[in-house]
């Protein structure tokens, strides 16, 4: 049986369906485009926010660098406990060295007066006192020809080592010879004066006698320590080194 022919009315249904499908497809594409545009907008906004934040960090760092370059405020110790300098300053005068140059060798020294007993009261070094430097002075003591023969400066570490080596010595070195000599021969021809910087600001001395025969050793004015090589080796150098002496000639290792 032949199929009935389709008229215009019968063809309207498929056409409407195709139109609706086309419209739906176009709406779906539009929705996708809208969503993509929104996503791109959000990405741009986030990028702008990140760029702005990074720029702010750069500005802060740059300002900090300039501030450091021109000099930012330095922390200031507000108490003696805030720094080692404050501790030293607050600990008393025993922690401050004598003024620079105060311990320099005088051209004319009391040792020229022929007193072989050592420094006068108040000028000899108490070996329990910390020292901060040393000026050693070698003098000729010959009557009518007294003069400074040589000198040398030593830092705080060496100065303290010399003191530490002396204060453990006995009063006399039994290995040295004992001389009986006339008063005219008792006067040494030379000696060395050790002038120490101290915390009190006053130079304190030890006289080192190794010639003549009236006294020998390290003299502080209140006590005598025997003549031994270990302290001598620390400062008897250069122009401070004698060519010999009554007791040095019998001492080994100096």
Secondary structure, 3 states (H helix, E strand, C coil): CCCCCCCHHHHHHHHHHHHHHHHHHHHHHHHHHHHHHHHHHHHHHHHHHHHHHHHHHHHHHHHHHHHHHHCCCCCCCCCHHHCHHHHHHHCCHHHCCCCCCCCCCCCCCHHHHCCCCCCCCCCECCCCCCEEEEEEEEEECCCCCCEEEEEEEECHHHHHHHHHHHHCCCCCCCCCCCCCCCHHHHCCCEEEEEEEEECCCCCEEEEEECCCCCCCEEECCCCEECCCHHHHHHHCCHHHCCCCCCCHHHCCCC
